[in-house]
Each structure stands twice: as C-alpha cells, then as structure tokens.
Amino acid sequence: MQIDNSGQIRTLSWTLDAGSQHPAVHGPIQWQLGIQGDGEDAVIATAEPLVAPLHRGVEKLFESRDYRQALMLADRHDWHSAFGSELGLALTIEAMSGMTVPQRATWIRTAMAELNRAIHHLRWLGETIGELADDHSAAIALRDECRHAKESLVRLHEALSGGRLHPMLVVPGGVREDTPADWPEQLRRRAAESSGLADRLLDWISTCSVLAGIGILPREVATSFGVSGPLARASGLALDLRFDDPYLNYAELAEAGTLVRVTRTSADAQARFEVLAEELAVSLRCLEAASNELSSAPGAEPVNVRLPRSLRVPEGSGYGWTENPTGINGWFLVSRGGPMSYRLKLRTASFANAQASSQVLAGTKLAQLPLAVMSFLIVAGDLGK
C-alpha cells in the first residue's frame, strides 16, 4: 500500500476475494483504488481496473488455427459462458460461408445456450448468497439448493458434450453429435424441478436490503461504456440480442411467450441479481420448450452438414455476436480465403463491464466493495482474453 502524505487519499492495489467457490475469482481481478477516510467511514475516491492479468494473446493464436481448431479455443476466455462463445464464432463462419444448419442441430444449440445460461446464473447467485449468508441458515440452505440444482444441470451438459465446463460441441454447420436418447426428457424434468428455486431466489434477493443502493450504474453510463447483458438490463437498457437480433430459435420462443425480456431500473447490485434470478426462470422455461422439440428419436434427423477436409471461408469480413450469460460476445472475422482466419477480433462483455466499474465504484463504501464488484459479473479470462 502507498499512502499519500497529504493524509487525504490512500492508493492501494486491491484483489477481489470472494471465497474459493465464487465464479468471479478463478483468476486475479485487480483494481487500483484511491481510498478516503478510515475504518467504517472509508470511501472509494477513485477506482481503476487493472486489465489483462491473464492475457495470453488469444486473438493471435486464432491466426495459427484452422476453423475447426479455432472453435475449440473459442470457449476458453469466459469459462462461465463457454457454449455461447463457441456458438458465436460458428455462426459467423456459417454466415460468411452460406451454410444452412439442420433444424435439430439448431434446437440442440438453443437448449445448450440456455442450459449454459441457467448454470451461469445459478453459480453466480448461489455463491454470492453464500458470501452474504454468515450464520443465517435460510441463506445457507438457499446456497446449497443452488449448488445442487447447478450440479444436476452440469451433469446434463456433460452427458451431451462430454465436458463440464468447456463443451466443444459446436462444429461449423451444426453440432458434433446428437443427444443421448433420454437427454431431452432429463432436461425437461430437471428444468421443471428447478423452477421453484428460481422463484425463491427472486424473493430472497428482493428482500435483501444489504444489496440495495450498492454500485448504482446509471443507464447513460451503461450506454456510453457499451455495457451489455444482465448488467445493462438492470440499468433499464432493454438490450437483448435474443430479441433485437434473433438467432437460433429465439424468435420462435419469444413469439410463443416462453422467452421474455427482463429489465429493472434501480440499477444497483440488488437489481442486477434480481435480473439474474428472473432470467433463470425464463431460461428454465426455454429448456422445457426445447426438450419438447427434441423429443423425437435421436438419429432421425441430421445434426450437421458434410464439410470438406479443409474448410475455407470465402474472402471478406463478417461480424457475429451472441447474447452470452455475461453479456454480448462478438467476433469480427477477416478471411483471405484460406483455411485460417487472417484476423479474428474478440469483443468480450467483461471488458466493457469492468471499464464501467471505474465510474460506479467512486463513492462506494470500502466495506461494500466486494459486493459491488461481484454484481458486475466480471470473469478474469473474459477481461484479459
């Protein structure tokens, strides 16, 4: 720590410590803070995120991978939104190549995207509630329910993709393989079992006064920094690519009333976690709908298309994006007609969210800092690429 001799502001480097289980801490996330005051009266005067502690030049690595290999690498930066990341790159490749994806593969992708979202939200809500629990048995029980429900969904993720965290299921033109025979029914049953938990989570968060007023992110600040996902929607910015630029089967789900847009206007940590809880309920309904569409016997319909040994994307450029659980994940692809990308630029949600935190954290009490930062849904790998 460095102390300003004026006695007014202390400057220190702070690393988020939210417990070993919390999804925000699987990698170093640091802020350079200016602190004013002492003890319980200490307030943050300035906050600057230290970006890229885990940077490994992934955008350069893509240039030495062919398109199939690039998809395997595409889900590594945000390990809590892995499926959406590989999906976004595949959609970009398919759009530039003019591929048509089989309908069953599209429903499998939709189911996996919402399964990933449900797992993400359960993980974030459960562990944050656990940090708030102290000795309150009701909160501890709710955290344990989240862990149990998350694990049941992770096992479904693993049953289809073979991986608990990195699915590597998407291939250009579809998915690697069809679902196991009983997978759609297991999906429907476990989604239905978790729906009551989503309601209890929303009730608990709505009455948790500790979260109220922390880390207020005004709508205009969210807009100016390019904030997206639950963070933006909690600030009243009704941006959701599943509605605004529909892909997969989202237009169909929205038309049926299964998929609904979730927003809040209070723009604080409580609003952000309320959005997560309500979106969890929506994702579970989408999973039930997708399971019905996948109920036909596996193998009856194709789930991918025949591709050449060396896949080449036509010369040109394209941009694809997806509404990941953390926020918008974008891919800018430049091709010169070869088997590898000439340039592949990655837009991550955590980068914009972390930059916005520098405007929001000023004025926050030091004791409230961990909760404020956890509500920004920042993942270290997504921040640093």
N, C-alpha and C positions, 0 to 999 in steps of 0.2 A: 504494500500500500504506500502511496505517496501522499503527503499532507501539505497543502498549500499553507505557507507561513502566515498568510493573512487571517487564517482561522475561519474563513468563510466557507470554502468548498474543499472537500477532500476528494481526491481522484483515486479510484481503485479499479482493478480488473475483477469482474465477478463471473463465476461459472455456475450455471444452473444446477442445483442439486435438489431433485425432487424424489429421491428414492430410486433404488436399483430397478424397480419394475416399470417406472413411468416411461412412456414412449418418447418423451422429449429429451431423454438423457442418454440415449445409446450413441454417444459421441459428444465431444466437447462443444457446448454452445456458450459463448462468452460475450459480455458487454463491458465496455469501458464506461464507468459511471462517475458522475460528479455528485457527491453527497453533501447536503447542507443540514446542519444540526446534529444532535447526538441522541443516542438511546431511542426511546419510543417516538421522539419528535423528529427523527432523521427522515429527510425527504430527498428524493432524487431530483437533482437540478438539471443534469444532462445525462443522456444515455445513448451510446453509440455501439451498435452490434459489430463484433469482430467477425467478419465474413471469411468463409473458406478454410476453417481449420482442418477439414477433411478433403480438401480439393485434391483431385488426382488426374485432372485433365481429361475427363471422360469424353468431351467433345472431340478431342484429338484422337482418342482411342477409337472412336467410331470410324475414323477415316481409314483405319487399317483392318476393319472387319467387313465381311460381306453382309448382305442384308439379313440373312438368317442369323448370323452371329451377332449382329447389332441388336436384334430383338432380345437375345439372351442377356445382353449388357444393359438394356434399356430400363430394366426394373430394379436396378441397384441403388439409385440415388435416393429415392424415397421408399424405404423398405416397408412403410406402412400403407403405401398406395401403389404397390408394385404392379398389380394387374393393369390398372389404368394407364400406367406409363408405357408398358409394352404394347398395350392396345392402341394408344395414340400414335406411336411410330408405325404400327401396322396399317392403321387407317390412312396415314399419309402416303405410305408406299403404295397401297392399293388404289388410292385416288389418282396418283400420278401414273400408275401402270394400267388403269382401266379395268381392274379386277372386279368381278362380281362374287360376293361371298354367299355361300349357301345359307338358306334361311335358318336351318337348325343351328349352324355354327354361330349365326348372329344372336340367337336366343341363348346359346351357351355363353357367349361373350357378355350378354346383358346380365345373365344370372351371376357370372363371376364378378362383374364390375360392382353389382350391388352387394354381393357377398363380401367383397373386399371392403366396401363402404361400411357395412354393418360391423365387421370385425374391427376396423379402424375406430369407429365411434365407440364401440363397447370398450376397447382397450383404453382410449383416452378418458372416457367418462369414469370407468371403474377405478383407474389408478389415481385420477385427480380426487375423486371422492375418498379414496383411501388415504390420501395426504391430508384431507380435511377431517378425517374421522376421529383422530385422537383415541379416546376411550368410549366413543359413542357406539353402542352395539348395533343400532339400526343402520348407521352408515357403513360399519364394517360388514354387516350382513349383505348390504346392497353391493358393496365392492366385490364380495365373494360371489354373489349372483352373476355379476358382470363377467368375472373370470370364468365361471362355469359355462355361461352362455357363449362367451367368446371361444372357449376351447371346443365346444360342440360344433361351432361353425368352422373353426380352423381345421377340424378333422374332415369336414366335408370338402374344404379347399384342398386338403392333402389327398383325399380319395380320388379327386378328379385330376389334379395336376401333378401329384407326386411330391409337392413341396409345401411346407407350412408357411413360408414367408415369400419366397420367390417362385411364382408359378411356372414361368417359361412355357406357357400353354399355347400362346398365340403364335401362329405362323402366317406369312403373307397368304391371303386367300381363305383364312378360316382358323381352325384350331387344330392342335396336334392329334387329338383323338376324341372320340365320342364319350359320353358319360357312362359310368357303370350302370347296370340295369336298374338297380334300386336307388340310384342317386337322386332323381327328381322327387321321389316320394320322401326320402330322408330330408331333402331340402325343404319341402313343404311342411313336414312335421316339425322340424326344428325352428323354422321361421315362426310358425304358429305358437310354439311353446315360449318363444322369447318376446312375443308382442306385449304381454302383461308387464314384463320387466321394463320395456321402453316407457310405458305409462308411469310406472313408479319412479323411474329416473327423472322424468319431467316434473313430477310432483315434488320430488325432493329438492331438485335444483331451484325450482320456482320459489321455494320457501327458505332457501339458504341465504340468509342476509349477509353472510361473510363475503359472498361474491358480488353483491350489489355495489355499483359505483366504482369498481376497480377497472383501471385500464380503458377508459372511455375513448373509443375510436370514432370520431365524427364522420358522417357519410362523405363529406367533401375531402377529408384527409384520406379515407379509404380509396376514393376515386383517383386522387392525384398520385398515389403511390402504386396504383394498379393492384390493389388488394383484391383477392377473389375467394371463392369458396364460402364455408360457414362463417368465416371472419367478416367478409363483406356483407353477407346476408343479415348478420346480426346488427349491422350498422344501417340497415334499411336499404341497402343496394341490392335490388332484386335481380342479380345476375346469376344465372344457372344455365350452362350450355346444354343441359338435357332438354330445356325448353327453348332457349334462344337460338341454338344452332343444333337441332336434334340429330343424333346419330344412333346406331344400333336400333333397338325397338322402343326408344323413349317416347317418340311421338305417339305411338300406339298406346303406351301405358298412360301417358298424360291425357289422351282423348278418353280413355276408359275411366279416368278419375282415380286411378291407382297411384300415379305419380303426381304429387302436389308440391308447389313451391313453398318453402318455409322461410320466413323472414321475421326479424324483430327490429325495433327502432331504438331501444335504450342503449345499445352499442357498448355495453360493458361486459365484463367477464361472465356475469350471470346470463346475459342474453346469448353469448357465444355458446355456452354449454347447453342452454335451452334449445338452440338450433340443432346442436348435435343430437340431443335426446329425441326431438321431434323428427329429425331426418332419419334416425334409426328406425322409428316406427314406420316411416314411409318406405325405407329400403326393405324391411321385412315383408311388407305387403307386396312390393315388387317381386321379391323372391317367390312368394306363393304364386303370383301370376305367371312367372317364368316357369315354375315347376309344372304348372298345368300345360303349358305349351310344349314342354319337353317330355310329356308322359308317354309318347309313342315309343315303341321299342328301339333302343339304340341300334344303329346299323341300317335302319330302314331308309335313312336319308343321308346324303354326303355331308361331311363337316369341313371339307377343304377342297381345294382345286388342284389339278395337276400342274406342276411347275417345272420349268427346265432345270437341269443340274446347276447351271449358273444363272441366277436371277439378276437381270439388269433392268434398272429403272430408266425410262426414256429421258433424254437430256432435257433439263429445265429445272424449275424450282417449285416448291409447294409448301404449304403450311397446314399442319393439322393440330387440333387441340382436343382435350377431353376434360370433363368435369371430374377431377380426381377427388377423393375424400378430403385432402388437404386444401384443394383449390385447383385453379386452372393449370394444367401441364401442357406445354406447347412444343412442337417440333418444327423447325424450319430446315427443310431438306433441299440441298442443291446437288443435282446429278449431272454428270457429263456423259451419261450413257454406259458407264462401266458397272462392274459387279459390286463396287463400294461407293459410298457417298463421297462427293467432293467436299461437302461441308454439311454438318449436321449440328444445328444450334438448338440448345435446350432451354426452354423457359420454365422455371420452377416456381411453385406457389410460395414456398418458404422464403425465397429471396425477397419478394415484394413484401410479404408479411413482416419479416424481420426489419426491413427498412422503415416501415410504418411505425414499428415499435419505438423508434428513436423519438418520434413526435409525441407518442402517447404516454411513455413512461415518465417524462418530466412532470413533476408534481405528485407522483405516486409515493406513498409512504414506503420506506425501505422494507418494513415488515410484510407489506403486500406484494412485493416484487415477484417472488416465485409464482404466486397465483396469477398475477397479471401476465407473466411470460408464458406460463403453461397454457393460458387461454388463447395464445396466438398460434398454436398448432404448428410450431416450427420443428422441423426434423433436420438434424445436423447434416446428413448426407445430401438432402434436398437443398439446403442452404449453400453448401460448398461445391456441389457437383463433382 
